[in-house]
Amino acid sequence: MPLPLEEIRVLDLSRLLPGPYCSLILADLGAEVIKIEEPGFGDYIRWIPPLIHGKSYRFLVLNRNKKSVTLDLKTPEGREIFLKLAAKSDVVLESFRPGVTKRLRIGYDELKAINPRIIYCAISGYGQDGPYSTLPGHDIDYIGFAGILGITGEKNGPPIIPGVQIADVGGGGMLAATSILAALLARTKTGRGQFVDVSMLDGVVSWLTIHAAEYFGEGKSPERGRMMLSGGLAAYNVYETKDGRYLTLGILEEWFWKNLCEALKREDLSKANFMNPNEQPKLFSALKEVFKTKTLSEWISFLGAADVPCGPVNSIEDAFKDKQVLHRKMLVEMEDPVAGRIKQIGIPIKLSETPGSIRSLPPELGQHTEEILTRVAGLTKEEVKRLRKVKVV
């Protein structure tokens, strides 16, 4: 069965999380992703714990289906080899600060001159232009600027740092993958590649759709812990259960509220306007008391039978034991000759005719250097051997 991105070659210069998450999506869909890594060191995440037999588990879960080539881009020979690879590739992905690849003379202008079909995607914190473009940053900074951190947390409490890297994954990696796919589609019509400027700040600002609507429509900024979908509604909230665990209640529709009240035999609650801000203190108090009368599993069973939207607040361990997660094959395993049996997150993109696949293990540093440089760049094995000696590769 064909893979969606067969015959698409990606040169991946990125490191850590945003870029590698993007290239993971592309690799799972069939692209030949070639990690271009610094000789002797490579992608920094290779060395970040937890380690299993000397291998970083963080690297293992982000870099399956990829190949690794070591190349010193600061040397003239390294640069020339990279240009040869780019001439025969479809996509270049990088996550340096703006201006770095231009200084190395491997930026978009240089690559477009030798390959007009190249799609060059640059992921950065703030974008390639503007007053913040050269500032350093990480996920927490981008969601801080975007206003997301400011609306995350409990009423009257401090901002709470989200448990996942929203800007890195959603505003960076996922947005970059979507943009690259759009550019590849455009190329089928124009015959030309283009520059893709992915700003993680832009990405997370775009996530503010419903919050921005409230601000634009009413001229009032949403307040932390008071918004309808993040703490303001008793019917859409989290409650402690009898066994000290937590239950999610996700009611926004009147018929689900009716189902809940009938199941609880609480006619007094059914008469309340569950969307009215003035009713919330009373509803919160009642539901907190109610949900402490049964265990989490009892509530899941009881409310499920009553057709009430609810769920458990799982730990990561719980999530990867969840029957729906397992049924959807979002936990898979691979056999690594050194690390042994390694767990992996499955492929979230489900295509009926051309599904993605997990075909190869995460690469050792420089594992594919000779293969790629001889097959793609046209070097001989003797030339590769010489380049190893002088540490260009």
Secondary structure, DSSP 8 states (H G I E B T S, - for coil): ---TTTT-EEEE---TTHHHHHHHHHHHTT-EEEEEE-TTT-SGGGGSSSEETTEEHHHHHH-TTEEEEE--TTSHHHHHHHHHHHHT-SEEEE-S-TTHHHHTT-SHHHHHHH-TT-EEEEEESS-SSSTTTT----HHHHHHHHTTGGG-S-TTS-----SS-HIIIIIIIIHHHHHHHHHHHHHHHHS---EEEEEHHHHHHGGGHHHHHHHHHHS----TTTSIIIII-TTEEEEE-TTS-EEEEE--SHHHHHHHHHHHT-HHHHTS-TT-GGGHHHHHHHHHHHHTTS-HHHHHHHHHHTT--EEE---HHHHTT-HHHHHTT-EEEEEETTTEEEEEE------SSS-----S----TTTTHHHHHHHTS---HHHHHHHHHTT--
